Amino acid sequence: MSDYRTTDDSRPRTAGATTTYRVGGVGSAHCQGVVTRVVGAVEGVTGVEVEIGTGLVTVTTAAEPDAALDALVAEAVDEAGYDFAGRVAA
C-alpha cells in the first residue's frame, strides 16, 4: 500500500477567525510591509495579509474579532501613518 498525502504539510497553518479591513495609502511593497508588521504586532493577531493598491487587510485571530480588536488595529494603522477605514462587509 502506498503512502500519500492529500495536503501539503509544509505550509504554515493559521486557524481562527478572519476579518478584513480597508486601509488607505497602501500603494507599494514598502507600505504593505509596514502595515503587515504593525497589524501583526497587535495582541491576538495570528496572521495578516495586505493587498497592495486595494488596501484590503485580512487579519486572522484565534478568537472571534470584536470592537476591541477593531480599535487596536485602527490605532496601530493610524500610528504607522496610514488611514484606517474600518471593516469591509463580508
N, C-alpha and C positions, 0 to 999 in steps of 0.2 A: 504494500500500500504506500502510495507516495504522500509525502508531507507537503502541503501547500498552504499558503496564506491568502486570505481574501482581503486583507487590509495591509497597508504599508505601516509597519510598527516603528519605522524610523522617524515619522513625522511627530512633532510635538503636539500634544493634545491639551486643549484648554476647554474644560467643561464649564458650563454655567449659563447664566442669562446674558443676552446681548441687548444693547441699547445703541441707537445711532443718533448722533448729534450733528448739527451743522456748525462749522467754524469758518469764519471769513478770513481771507488772507493767506490761505494755504495754496501758494502758487508755484512752489518749487520743491525739490528734494530736500533742501535745507529746512524749509518750513515744515515739511512732512516729518522730518526727524525731530525737530523741536517739539512739535505737538505730540508725537508718539512718546517722547521722553517724559514730558511734563504730565501728560494724562496717565501714562504708565506708572508714574510715581504716586498716584492717588491711592490712598488706602482702600483695599478691597478690589482693585482692578487687577485682573489676571491676564488680560490681553488687549491690544489696541491695534486697529488697522485704520490708516489715514489715506484717503484718496486725494491726490494732487488735483487741483483745479476745481473739483466739486466741493471740497471741504467737508466731505462726509467722514465722520469719525465713528467707527464702530468699536464699542467698548464691551469687553466681556468681564463679568464679575461672578464670583462664587455665589453670592446672594442675589436676590431679586433687586433690581435698581429701584431707587426711591428718590424723593426730593432732596434728601441729604447728599446722595451721590451726585445728583444734578448740580447742586451748589458747589461741591468740591471740584467737579470737573470744570464748571464755569470759572471758578476762582483761579485754577491752575492755568486755564487757557488765557484768561484776561491778564494774569501776571506775566505770561510769556509774550504778551503784546498782540494777541490775536483776538478776533471778535467772536465771542460765543453767541450763537443764535438760537440755542435750545435744541430740544429733541425733535427728531424727524418722525412724523407719524408712520406707524407700521403699516 
